Amino acid sequence: MNILNRIVMIIMIPILVLVVTLVLAMPLNVWTEISKFFAQWTPSQEAIDLNNSILVRLALLGVAAIFDLSMLLLFLYEIRRNPQRMIRVRRAAGGEVRLPVDTIAQRLAYHIDQISDVISVEPRVGERRGGVTLHLLVSTAPDVDVPAKADEILATAQLVVREKLGLTLASDHKVVVRLWVF
């Protein structure tokens, strides 16, 4: 569905820009009718001629330019692909190996979710100069010993990141334990 939305937006934005710019920059009979409508309500005999007023034309061109610029920015945002965040494996011999952040998070979630009394885990992985940073939001059973369970979760996360993935772990990792109430 995301691809369909992007395709529709990429097709519709240039069409919308073209139509709105043509209507605002070169008004046809529409502005004549609007000026006749305003002429009914003006107390003086002089009708406001929206077609010939330079200030009105400049204002409409300014609105068209602002609209076109905003649509151009939206168009560029739709075309641009979001780069996938990657973390370089430091211990790889003979070349460069990169792991996507999503893969690291999934691997951590898989291994931490196998610990007893862990109900769910939401890992967030980042990168600093010192290595990989972890922020783990873990839901556990309500009768668990929190310090012991946090130590077990940290040990598992360190094992996965250091040994199985070959990454260095930064010193600022955080585990938030949420006790699940049934």
Secondary structure, 3 states (H helix, E strand, C coil): CHHHHHHHHHHHHHHHHHHHHHHHHCCCHHHHHHHHHHHHHCCCCCCCCCCCCHHHHHHHHHHHHHHHHHHHHHHHHHHCCCCCCEEEECCCCCCCEEEEHHHHHHHHHHHHHCCCCEEEEEEEEEEECCEEEEEEEEEECCCCCHHHHHHHHHHHHHHHHHHHCCCCECCCCEEEEEECCC
